[in-house]
Amino acid sequence: DKVMLCKMLNSAGECASILGDYGNFEDSQGWYEEAVRLHRQSYDLYVVTLGKGKPLTGWCMEHLAGACRRLDTQASRQE
């Protein structure tokens, strides 16, 4: 089921964010990059599966924004 896959990717992104919170700077950046990748993949799949206006899609977009904020690179700030 595609919605379940979206939820699993989103949860994996949250795990990567938390691991980044507890690592040293170099390790943290890698975990934050992974979190952004997983959240972006989840968001893209939610948009295709449910559409942009659905609550689960918005919830995932909020998590993607949080991961981008943690990553704090020029590219993530523009996203």
DAPEQUI-V173017 format. One record per run of one state. SS is the DSSP state (H for helix, E for strand, C for the rest). FROM is the first residue (numbers start at 1). TO is the last residue. Records with the same first field share a line. If there is no record, write none. Layout:
SS: FROM-TO  FROM-TO
This chain:
C: 1-1  22-24  50-54  72-73  79-79
H: 2-21  25-49  55-71  74-78
